[in-house]
């Protein structure tokens, strides 16, 4: 059965009836890509987990590895107005009364291309009552071996407006970076350094909806600019902007441990980074991993319009980010 989203519903099919997971390899990198939601199930290097992994049996938990479209983060009160028309979304974050992380994570995407090192997945999204804007989405995962300067995983997402009216659009991704041991333990033992090339943070209210303008991080507990630092007791569920980019136009988050570092870079068009230190998760997951989320816009952009992309009919947009590992000298 084909779903209304141009994919196959996820009924947990096995036995070859639905190819749900693709395994990629290049050099000492390995990745698992989930057809459901086009999510990143796992990424390893030399056997080390670089992201908090999941399987369809165990997760995803707390949006781990999820592609966030057609908006990242929250929409306040699960409603917004676009070009004079109010739209109401389903509340899927009851604690804050928000709609969170888009609409495409629960459907199996179709396979477009596949090799040992890459896979491209596609989705014909017809819109929903709360987001009546059809889009054609593609997501390409590619691994490159450490023999190349451009090594690691790259993820490229393209969106095209297939409707006959303008479409509001935002994109994000929700990987949790990991160094093997729980983040909280590395912090306590002073064996971790967090670096992010961010210039400002976005203040937010108790429901994590932006309040006011971004403020400089300089001289505050949120200053994670190079060379970075042990974040200590600082709790992060914070959107950052004013990103400092390298000569290739990339902004960076680097999480360094005793033996190696995990690095996430965000290419042009990703103007925001959300860092989440998992303090609100319970049990063993409390402060266990660090989410580093590249986003094209801040939380609640469907309401504020801040950095919201408006796609004209037939118009497309592309964004790329990557994750890689580096040994410590």
N, C-alpha and C positions, 0 to 999 in steps of 0.2 A: 504494500500500500504506500502511495506517495502522499506526503503531508501537504497541507496548504502552503508550507514554507519551501516547497520545491526540494524536499529531502525525504528521508525515511524516518518515521517516528522511532524513538529509542524505547523498544520494549525488551531490552536486554537480550537480543537475539545472539545466538552463538552457533557453533557448528558450521561456520562458513556462510551462513545465510545473509549476514550483514557484516562487512568488514569494518569493525568499529575503531580499531587501533592500528596505526602504521608505525613501524619501527624504522628509524633512520640511523645511519651510521656514516661517520667520516673520521678517519684517523682514530683518535682515542675518545672522540665524542660519540654519544648515543642519545637518541631522543625517542619519545613515544608521543604521537599526535592522535588525539581523540576525534573521531568523526563527529561525535556528539558535541556540538558547540564549537567545533574546530579548536578545541582546547589543547594546551600543552600538559600532557600527563606526567612527563618525566624528562629530565635532561641531566646527563652525567658526563664526567670527564675523568679519565683514568680511574673509573669506578666510583668517583665521588659524586654524590648528589649535588647539583648546582641549584636546583629548585626543589621545594617540598613536593614530593611525588604523590600521585593518587591513582587509583584504578576506579573502574565503574562500580566495583563492589564497595570500595572504601570512601568514595567521594564523588565529585569534589566537595570539600568542606570550605566554608567561608570564601567561596568564589575562587579557590586556588586554580591557577592556570587558565582562567577563563578569558575569552575574547569578549569585550564589552562594547556592544553596538546595538542600536544607533545612538546611544549615549553612554558615557561612563559615569560612575559614581551616582549621586542621588538627584532626584527631582522632588522638590519640596511639596509635601501634601499630595504627591502623585498627580499633579495637574500643572498645566502650562498653557500659555496662549501664544500662538504663532500666526502672524499676519492677520490678527483680529479674531481668530477663532480659538475658543478654549477647548482643550483636549484633556480627558481624564484617563489616567493609567491605573492599572491594578497596584495596590499597595503590596509590596513583597518584602518590606522591612518594617514590620509592625511596631517595633520599638521606637522608630522615629516617624512613622506614618508616611514614609517615602516610597517611591518607586526607585529601585536601585539596579544599576549595571545592565540595562538594556533588555533585549528581547530575543536573543539568538542562541542562548547557551543550552537550550533544552531540545534542540532538534538536530538530527543527524544530517550533516552536509553531504553533498554529492562529491565523488572523487573525479577530478578533472585530469590531473597528471600525476605520475608516480615514478620515482626512481629510488635507488638505494639511499641517495643523499637528500632527496627533497620530495615534497608532496604538495599539490595544490588542490584545495577544496573550494567548492562553490555553493552558493545559496541564493535562490530566488525568493526574496522576502516580499510578500504581497502587501505588507502593512497590517495593522490591527485597528480595532475601533479607537484605541487611544493614541495610535501613531499611524495614521492612514496614508503613509508615504511608501510606495514600493521601491525597493532597492535591489540591485544585483551586487552581491558581495563575493569576493574571492579572498582566500587566505593562503599564502605560500610560505611553507616552512622549509628552510634550507640549512643543511649542516656543511661546514667547511673545515677541513682538518687543520691541525695546528701547524702543519708545514707551510701554510699561507699566513701572511700578515692579517688577512681578513678572516681569521678563523673564528669558529664558534657557530652559534645559531642566529639566523636572521629570520624575522617574521614580517612579511609584507602583506598588508591588507588594502584592497581596493574596493571602493564603493561607487556605484553608478546609479543615478536617479533614473529609474525606468518609468516614472509616472509622468503626468502631464501638468504638474504644478511644482513649485519650489518645495524642497524637502530639507528640514533641519537635521543636522547630523553631527555626531561626535563619536569618538573612538577611544577606547582604552584597552589595557591588558592588565591582568592581575596575577603575575607570578610572585611566589614567595621565594626569596633567595635564602639559601641555607649553606652552612659550613659543616654540616654533619651533626655536631653537638648543638643542643638547644641554645638559641640566641641569649637567653637569660643567664645561662651558665658561663658562656664566653664573656659576657659583660661583667659578671661578678668576678671572674678570674682575670679580668683585664687582658683578655686574649683576642679582642675584636676591635676593629677600627671601621667606622662608617664614614664614608665620604660621598658628598653629593654636590654637584656643581649648580647649586641653587642660590638665587640672590634674595628672594622674598618668599614669605609664607602668607597664606590666606587665612585671616582670622575666621572663626566659625562659631555658631551658637551651639547649644547643647545637642541639637539634632544634626550637627555637622554640616549645616547650611551656611554658606559664606555670609559674613557680616562686614561691611566696609571694604576698604581697598587693601591690597596686599601691602605688607610692611617689611622693611629690610630685616634680614636675619642677623646682620652684623652685630656682635656683642650680646647675642641672646643664646639661650639653650638650643635654638634651632639652627645655629650656624654650623653647618656640616661641610663647608667649603674646604678644598684641599688645604692642608694634608689630611683633614678629617680628624676624628677623635672617637674615643669610647663614648657612646651616647649615654652611659650611666643610667640614671633613673628616668630620663626624659621619655615620656609617653608620646608616641607618634601615631596620630591618625589625621595627617596634616597634608594639605595641598600646597605645593611650592611652585613658584614661577620665576620669571626673570632669570632664565637658565643661561649659564655660561657655557658656550660651545667651543669645541676644538676646531682645528682648521678644516675638518671634514664636516662641520656643522652638527656634531653630536654632543648632547649633554650626557653626563655620566652619573651613575651610582656605583660605588665600589665598596664591597663588604670584604674586609681582610681578616683572616683567621691565623692560626699558628703555622699552617703549611701552604695555604694558597689563598687567592682572592677570587671572588665571584663579581663580575662586572656586568652591569646592564647599561646599554646606551640607547638613547632616544634620538631619532633622526629629525630632520626638518618637519615642521608641522605638529610635532609633539611639543607643545609649549608649556606643559604642566607635568609635574611628577607628584604622585601621592605616595607618601611613606606611611606604613602601618606596622607598628611593632607588636601587634597581636595581643595587646594588654587586655582587650575585652573578651578574648577567647578563654574558655574555662579549662580546668584540669591540666593535663599534660600539654595542651596546646597554648596555654597562657605564656605569652612572650617566647614562644618556641622558634618562630621564624619571622623574617622581615619581608613584608610585601613592598615591592618597588613597582609602582604602577605608572607607566607612561600614559599620558592623556592629552588629547587635543584641546580640551577645554576644562574648566574647573567644575566642581560640583554645582548642580542646579543651573547649568548653562541654558537649558531649554527655557528657563524663566528669565534669567539675567541677560541672555544674549552674548555674554562675554566669550569671545573666541569661538562662538558657535559657527559651524560651517553651514552655509545655505547652498544647496546644490540645485541649480536650474535643471529643467528636464533634459536628460541626455548627458548631463555633466558628470564627470567622475573625479575622484581624488584618491591619492595613494599615500600610505604612511608605512614607515619601516622602523623597527627597533631590533636590538640584538642582545644576546647574552653570551658571555665567554668566560673562560677561566684563565688565570695566570699563576704560575708557581711563584712563591716568594723566594727572593735571592738569599 
